Amino acid sequence: MSAAADLLSAPVSPPTWADLRRDASAQAVFAGFLTVFVGMAGTVTLLFQAAQAMHLSAAQTTSWLLACCLSVGVTGLLLTWKYRAPVVTAYALPGIVLLIQDGAQFRYPEVIGALLLTAAVLTLLGLSGLFGWLSARIPAPLAAGVLAGILIPFGLRSFSALPSSPVVVGSMVGVYLLGRALFARYAVPAVLLVGLLAAWLTGSLDASALLHVGGGLPHLVLTAPAFSLRAALVISVPLLLLCFASQNIPGLAVMRANGFGRVPASPLVSVTAFASILTAPFGAHTTTLAAITAALCTGPEAHPDLGRRYVAGLSSGVFYLLAGLCGSVLVGVFALLPAPLVQALAGLALTATILGSLTTALHEPRWREAAVMTVLVTASGLSFLGVGSAFWGLLVGAVSAWLLRGRA
């Protein structure tokens, strides 16, 4: 029997300290660090953009980031330890992008209420066991179409920023393309470093100001939620779909593909969703399973031995907690970055996700036309009857799929 088969058939038991000392390796610890670095390199930029769009204070922005890191770090640590498998969680990228697009039209307490509603529904789906049943009934092309439609405008902004800052943005685009060809996994961090260097050389970034960014431990800022039907339609419904189909389902698929099929799905969803309920009043949007960065901890890059890869999951949880403690510094740094650099970094960091979403949306011929309608309506930024484009994109896509269901 293979090592993978042995692991799949073995009973689940949390590791002891003796197990951890035996199984720990520099390779796994670095994989955990890299997971956090890659995951935050683009998402912190987007989170800062969302905070600006919603006119949040520095304290509220720091609270948001801290609450996200606490939720992700704690859930990742607990689930990895419980199942002795690298369970990597994340603060949902689609959630940040959705809030950039639609969050500004609501009062901040309404946004918090919508996030709480999303987390509550996800928790019920996990606890009731309906997650697996529903996951098989949401058309993947339409869910991917909504995500692609939300992300495409951010990709376009990478290039619309080029005329205002050709050296900075041009160097970032060039490094991204070179990085994707030669060191794909590190392309986004390389883009960030080159962008910072180019901005400093051209005088658009004051490096001395970065050295004087205020530190200190961040603190959580409690915001009482307010609930509205419009916020539920604009934020909760699309976010629920995106977290469900664009984060949790792919996250499970990554684990299954790397030999961790024994880990049950429902507890993963219910635990991360319940953590979202606890942290939403402090600004955190929905915590989900990681999709893209999870491969760094679950694959052979973390360790050749499947039984020792859980150390990478534990490491990523610890590094997320450390990143949360540095939230004040991160928010201060991003406040000093020039706008073209932030726009280019966000768009380039999302390019791979845009490609994956479009590939999924357009892969099956019978869904292709409906998926295109979903992408176009969502990307248009349409707002009708006070409801944003993500909701209308999903609705138009569903109607299109129903009308065109007989066509190949």
C-alpha positions in Angstrom: 0.0 0.0 0.0 1.3 3.5 -0.8 2.1 6.2 1.7 -0.8 8.2 0.5 -3.2 5.3 0.9 -1.8 4.6 4.4 -2.5 8.2 5.4 -6.0 8.1 3.9 -6.9 4.9 5.8 -5.2 5.9 9.1 -7.4 7.2 11.9 -7.4 10.9 12.5 -5.6 11.8 15.7 -4.1 15.2 16.7 -0.3 15.3 16.8 1.5 15.3 20.2 4.5 17.5 21.0 6.7 14.5 20.4 5.1 14.1 17.0 5.6 17.8 16.2 9.3 17.7 17.2 9.8 14.6 15.1 7.9 15.9 12.0 9.0 19.5 12.0 11.2 20.6 9.1 12.6 23.9 7.8 11.0 23.0 4.4 7.5 22.9 6.0 8.0 26.0 8.1 9.1 27.9 5.1 6.1 26.7 3.1 3.9 28.1 5.9 5.7 31.4 5.8 5.5 31.5 2.0 1.7 30.8 2.1 1.1 33.8 4.3 3.5 36.1 2.3 2.0 35.2 -1.0 -1.5 35.4 0.3 -1.1 38.8 1.9 1.1 40.4 -0.8 -1.9 41.2 -2.9 -4.8 41.0 -0.5 -3.5 43.6 1.9 -3.4 46.1 -1.0 -7.0 45.2 -1.9 -8.1 45.4 1.8 -6.6 48.9 2.0 -8.4 49.9 -1.2 -11.7 48.6 0.3 -11.2 50.5 3.5 -10.5 53.7 1.5 -13.6 53.2 -0.6 -15.8 52.8 2.5 -14.0 55.8 4.2 -12.8 53.8 7.2 -10.5 55.3 9.8 -7.0 54.0 10.3 -8.1 52.3 13.5 -11.0 50.6 11.8 -8.8 49.4 8.9 -6.2 48.0 11.4 -9.0 46.3 13.3 -10.3 44.7 10.1 -6.8 43.4 9.2 -6.2 42.2 12.8 -9.5 40.4 13.0 -8.9 38.7 9.7 -5.5 37.5 10.7 -6.8 36.3 14.1 -9.6 34.4 12.5 -7.5 32.8 9.8 -4.6 32.0 12.2 -6.7 30.4 14.9 -8.9 28.4 12.6 -5.9 27.2 10.6 -4.1 26.1 13.7 -7.1 24.4 15.3 -8.2 22.5 12.2 -4.7 21.5 11.2 -4.1 20.2 14.7 -7.5 18.4 14.9 -7.2 16.6 11.6 -3.4 16.3 11.4 -3.6 17.7 7.9 -2.5 21.1 6.4 -5.9 22.9 6.6 -5.1 26.4 5.3 -7.8 29.1 5.8 -8.0 32.6 4.3 -9.9 35.8 4.5 -11.8 35.5 1.3 -10.3 37.5 -1.6 -13.7 37.8 -3.4 -15.2 39.4 -0.3 -12.6 42.2 -0.3 -13.2 42.9 -4.0 -17.0 42.9 -3.5 -16.6 45.4 -0.8 -14.5 47.7 -3.0 -17.2 47.5 -5.6 -20.3 47.8 -3.5 -19.4 48.6 0.1 -19.3 52.4 -0.2 -23.0 52.6 -0.9 -23.8 51.5 2.7 -23.1 52.7 6.1 -20.4 50.7 7.8 -22.8 49.1 10.4 -24.9 47.8 7.4 -21.8 46.2 5.9 -21.0 44.5 9.2 -24.6 43.3 9.4 -24.4 41.8 5.9 -21.1 40.1 6.8 -22.7 38.6 9.9 -25.6 37.3 7.8 -23.3 35.6 5.3 -21.3 34.0 8.2 -24.5 32.8 9.9 -25.8 31.1 6.7 -22.5 29.5 6.0 -22.4 28.2 9.6 -25.8 26.7 9.2 -24.8 25.0 6.0 -21.8 23.5 7.6 -23.5 22.3 10.8 -26.5 20.9 9.0 -24.5 19.0 6.4 -26.2 20.9 3.5 -22.8 22.1 2.3 -22.0 19.0 0.4 -25.6 18.7 -1.0 -25.7 22.3 -2.2 -22.2 22.3 -3.6 -23.2 19.8 -6.2 -26.2 22.0 -7.3 -24.5 25.4 -7.9 -23.4 25.7 -11.5 -19.6 26.2 -11.3 -19.6 28.2 -14.6 -22.0 30.9 -13.2 -20.2 31.2 -9.9 -16.9 31.5 -11.8 -18.5 34.1 -14.1 -19.5 36.2 -11.1 -16.0 36.1 -9.7 -14.4 36.9 -13.1 -16.8 39.8 -13.6 -15.9 41.3 -10.2 -12.2 40.9 -10.8 -11.8 42.0 -14.4 -12.1 45.8 -13.6 -9.2 45.4 -11.2 -7.1 43.8 -13.9 -7.9 46.6 -16.3 -6.8 49.2 -13.7 -3.3 47.8 -13.8 -2.9 49.1 -17.3 -5.0 52.3 -16.9 -2.4 53.4 -14.3 0.4 53.0 -16.9 0.2 56.5 -18.4 0.4 58.3 -15.0 3.4 56.2 -13.8 5.1 54.5 -16.8 8.3 53.5 -15.1 6.7 52.1 -11.9 3.8 50.3 -13.6 5.8 49.3 -16.6 8.5 47.7 -14.5 5.9 45.8 -12.5 4.2 44.4 -15.5 7.5 43.4 -17.0 8.6 41.6 -13.8 5.3 39.9 -13.5 5.6 38.4 -17.0 9.2 37.4 -16.4 8.3 36.0 -13.1 5.4 33.9 -14.4 7.8 32.4 -16.9 10.7 31.7 -14.6 9.4 31.7 -11.0 5.6 31.6 -11.1 5.1 31.1 -7.4 7.1 34.1 -6.4 5.9 36.5 -9.2 3.6 38.6 -7.0 6.1 39.2 -4.2 8.7 40.1 -6.9 6.3 42.6 -8.4 5.8 44.2 -5.0 9.6 44.5 -4.4 10.3 45.9 -7.9 7.4 48.3 -7.6 8.7 49.7 -4.3 12.2 50.1 -5.8 10.9 51.8 -8.9 8.7 54.1 -6.9 11.7 55.1 -4.7 14.0 55.7 -7.6 11.5 57.9 -9.4 10.7 59.9 -6.2 7.1 58.9 -5.9 7.8 57.0 -2.7 9.6 58.6 0.3 11.6 55.7 1.8 12.4 57.8 4.9 8.7 58.1 5.7 8.4 54.3 5.6 11.0 54.1 8.4 8.9 56.4 10.6 5.6 54.5 10.2 4.0 54.2 13.7 4.1 50.8 15.2 2.6 49.5 18.4 0.2 46.7 18.9 -3.1 47.0 17.0 -6.4 46.8 18.7 -9.9 45.7 17.8 -12.6 48.2 17.2 -16.2 47.0 17.8 -18.9 48.1 15.4 -22.6 47.3 16.2 -24.2 45.8 13.2 -27.3 47.1 11.3 -29.3 45.0 9.0 -31.0 46.0 5.8 -32.6 44.0 2.9 -30.7 46.0 0.3 -27.3 45.2 2.0 -28.3 41.5 2.1 -29.0 41.5 -1.6 -26.0 43.5 -2.6 -23.4 42.0 -0.3 -24.6 38.9 1.5 -26.1 37.0 -1.5 -23.1 37.4 -3.9 -20.6 36.9 -1.0 -22.3 33.7 0.1 -22.0 32.3 -3.4 -18.5 33.4 -3.9 -17.3 32.1 -0.6 -19.1 28.9 -1.2 -18.2 28.2 -4.8 -15.0 30.2 -5.3 -13.2 29.5 -2.0 -14.6 26.5 0.0 -15.2 24.2 -3.0 -11.8 24.8 -4.6 -10.1 24.7 -1.2 -11.5 21.2 -0.6 -10.5 20.2 -4.1 -6.9 21.2 -3.5 -6.8 19.1 -0.3 -8.4 16.1 -2.1 -6.0 16.4 -5.0 -3.0 16.3 -2.6 -4.0 13.3 -0.7 -6.1 14.7 2.2 -9.5 13.4 1.2 -10.0 11.9 4.7 -10.6 15.4 6.2 -14.4 16.0 6.4 -15.8 19.0 4.6 -18.7 20.1 6.9 -16.6 20.8 10.0 -14.1 22.9 8.0 -16.9 25.1 6.7 -18.8 25.4 10.0 -15.6 26.3 12.0 -14.4 29.0 9.6 -17.9 30.4 9.3 -18.4 30.5 13.0 -15.1 32.3 13.4 -16.5 34.8 10.9 -19.5 35.4 13.1 -17.1 36.2 16.1 -14.8 38.5 14.1 -17.3 40.3 11.8 -18.2 43.0 14.4 -14.6 44.0 14.4 -14.5 44.4 10.6 -13.4 41.0 9.4 -15.1 39.7 6.3 -15.8 36.0 5.8 -13.1 33.4 6.6 -13.0 30.5 4.3 -10.8 27.7 3.2 -7.8 28.9 1.1 -7.9 27.9 -2.5 -4.8 29.0 -4.3 -2.2 29.3 -1.5 -3.4 26.1 0.1 -1.4 24.2 -2.6 1.8 25.5 -1.0 1.1 23.7 2.2 -0.7 20.6 0.9 1.6 19.8 -2.0 5.1 18.2 -2.1 6.7 21.7 -1.8 5.8 21.5 1.9 7.4 18.1 2.4 7.7 14.9 0.3 6.1 12.9 3.2 2.3 13.5 3.3 2.3 12.7 7.0 4.6 15.6 7.8 2.9 18.3 5.8 0.6 19.3 8.7 3.6 21.2 10.1 3.2 23.7 7.1 -0.4 24.2 8.1 0.5 24.9 11.7 3.3 27.3 10.5 0.9 29.3 8.3 -1.4 29.7 11.2 1.4 31.1 13.4 2.6 33.5 10.8 -0.9 34.8 10.2 -1.1 35.6 13.9 2.3 37.4 13.8 1.1 39.3 10.7 -2.0 40.5 12.6 0.2 41.9 15.4 2.0 44.0 12.7 -1.3 45.3 11.4 -0.6 49.0 12.4 2.6 49.0 10.5 1.1 47.4 7.4 -1.7 49.9 7.3 0.7 52.8 7.8 3.0 51.5 5.0 0.2 51.1 2.5 -1.1 54.6 3.2 2.2 55.9 1.9 2.3 53.9 -1.3 1.6 55.8 -4.6 -1.8 55.0 -6.1 -0.5 53.6 -9.4 1.7 51.1 -7.6 -1.3 49.9 -5.5 -3.5 49.6 -8.5 -0.9 47.7 -10.6 -0.1 45.4 -7.7 -3.8 44.6 -7.1 -4.5 43.9 -10.7 -1.4 41.8 -11.4 -2.0 39.8 -8.2 -5.5 38.9 -9.4 -4.4 38.0 -13.0 -4.1 34.3 -12.2 -7.4 34.2 -10.4 -9.1 36.0 -13.4 -7.6 33.4 -15.7 -8.8 30.5 -13.6 -12.3 32.0 -13.3 -12.7 32.6 -17.0 -11.4 29.1 -17.7 -14.0 27.6 -15.4 -16.7 29.8 -16.7 -16.1 29.1 -20.4 -14.9 25.5 -20.3 -18.2 23.8 -20.9 -19.9 24.7 -24.2 -23.5 24.3 -22.9 -22.8 26.9 -20.1 -20.6 29.2 -22.2 -23.2 31.8 -23.3 -24.9 32.1 -19.9 -21.4 32.4 -18.3 -20.5 35.2 -20.7 -23.7 37.1 -19.8 -22.8 36.7 -16.2 -19.3 38.0 -16.7 -20.5 41.0 -18.8 -23.3 42.1 -16.4 -21.1 41.7 -13.3 -18.1 43.5 -14.9 -20.3 46.4 -16.1 -20.7 47.8 -12.6 -24.4 48.0 -13.1 -26.5 49.3 -10.2 -30.3 49.0 -10.5 -32.9 49.4 -7.9 -30.1 50.0 -5.4 -28.7 46.5 -6.1 -25.2 45.9 -7.4 -23.9 44.2 -10.5 -22.8 40.9 -8.8 -26.4 40.1 -7.9 -27.8 41.1 -11.4 -25.0 39.2 -13.1 -25.9 36.0 -11.2 -29.6 36.5 -11.9 -29.1 37.2 -15.7 -26.8 34.3 -15.9 -29.3 32.0 -14.3 -32.1 33.2 -16.5 -29.8 32.8 -19.6 -28.9 29.3 -18.6 -32.6 28.4 -18.1 -33.6 29.8 -21.5 -30.6 28.3 -23.4 -30.5 25.0 -21.5 -31.4 23.0 -24.7 -28.5 24.5 -26.7 -25.1 22.9 -26.8 
